[in-house]
Amino acid sequence: MHNTAILITFILPLLLSSKLLSAETFGQDTTKASSLSLFDSPSYLPTSAAKTYVNPDAPKKGSITLAGFGSYDTLNPYLLKGISPINTPGMGMYGFSEANEPLMVGTGDYLPSGDEAQTAYCLICANIEYPTDLSWIRFSINPNAKFHDGSSITANDVENSIQLLRSDLAHPKYLDIYRNITSIKVLNQHSIQFNIKGANRKSLMLRIGELPVMSKAHWTKHAFNDASTVAPLLSGPYKIKKFQLGSHIEFSRVNDHWAKEHPLYQGQFNFNSVRIDFFKDRTVALEAFKAGNIDVFYEYVSKDWATAYDFPARNSGEVIKEEIRHKIPSGSQAFFLNLRRPLFKDIRVRKALSLLFDFEWTNKTIFANAYKRSNTYYPNSPFETTGVPQGAEREYLLPHQTSLPEGILNTPFKLDKTKANGNIRPQLRQATSLLKQAGWVLSNNQLIHSKSGDKFEFEFLVNQPSFTRVINPYIKNLSRVGINAAVRVVDRSQYKVRLDEKDFDIITFVYPQTLSPNHEQRLYFHSSQVDVRGSRNFAGINNPVIDMLIDNITSASDRASLTSATQALDRALLWNYYTVPHWHLNYHRIAYWNHFARPGVQPQYNLGFTSWWIENKH
């Protein structure tokens, strides 16, 4: 079948949604389509041959090697226990951030959209159907969808997948994501219905659409919660060819892949094989790249970006070093203070710690002025709060004004700025005053609490040795007011365990943010996550006002209300000083050997590496 015919068969329902009646809808009209958008209309029309940022004629050939960081000990990415290769740092940037194909693509980790927010298109599903009250969603499974062993993907596989993720065998985050699914009904081999409740049901529909569909037969034979060393049965364009735990993993193209002519895959996944070698030291990984053993290197360290790329292949043009602009909302990167520790419960203490971090000096001296300070939890996005709250944002905050920090409604939030010369006397004075108000007094150059007699001391926990160059100057500033801080570097596996158990004082972490903030804000900041093992509420935020502000986000019915609700949450989080915010970039820093080509249009919301191809590799 020609691509055009396939395209029209697949995408035509995007514009021509049909109104149907079902015996189970009790007279309600239903919508049947092959796409779903939270607020906006889908961008792609029947006349579009492929995404605008791909080359549908890209050649599919060659092999590449990428660098993974840390290690891995399981091939199952859905567990609390263990680290999978796709969950190691950096893999998501390249597009290898999901093991199983989902029902729909565009909003989740698998083939995320480069030019749309919260819009998904059917992949394993052929179409979806839902009523006007959004009380259920029905997925019709594409009869051509198959796992790599040739077995058909059925509604039973879909049901088993979500039951596994909602069980106590999987990471607890899935139980929260799918909490408003009331029941699941397999209607036949190719149809499954999810009955749902809650305020923002369309958002839940999108989350269900992101469901990774796993083989029921495979997970009947193998223990799901085992740190599996058996390659799972997948359905995507690549299969696992070989691997060695902790060392490397190699994916090879599936030549008879069931969806290789699917419009969503046109111009995507163009390498015949992809190998990932894992490095515990970024410096060693960079040297492997320089030697030609790694094909692409995504740089996170600003000092290295400024100084470490003066080598022969780079100077001759064999290696390209490039900064690629984007409009991706930057993550919430910060020092997270663990409020489960009594030391950090007083907001005056938290504000004092914020004052003592000299970003301007750090940016100038260590980062070569590469970064912008993040005065928000939502940098590089329209959700950043600025000025004083007005309009709808103010309306979201007003009911809680007596429970919010003083000044939040009439004073702009602003992190203190220094002169970048190391002189922070004004900040030292302010911090000392705040600490004294909180009961901390200086005795023999050590802060002691006037009532308990406790010393003011804590530990930064990190898993990247290079980050100590940022922390050590901060520790020096802390010592100037009598705070005794230290830094402990642990390996990635120990770091994960301690984060899962919330066994730390202060950590550095990055919360990924999206074009449409939603359920993930609960995972980051909601009180229901404080005592959940493996949760991402690292700061231990247990604040009813924060909970209600999150509810405004998850129940937002349009983009304007979502923006105002998120800005209100941003302001409340900032004024409570739960973290010491870091910095962000609005461009990719990437170096690659000069045998790649890529489409002429760069996607705004991801790197688009899945659409690159090999052109001149010898």
Summary of the structure (lengths in Angstrom):
residues: 618
radius of gyration: 25.2
end to end distance: 33.9
largest distance: 81.7
contacts: 1988
relative contact order: 0.15
helix: 30%
strand: 22%
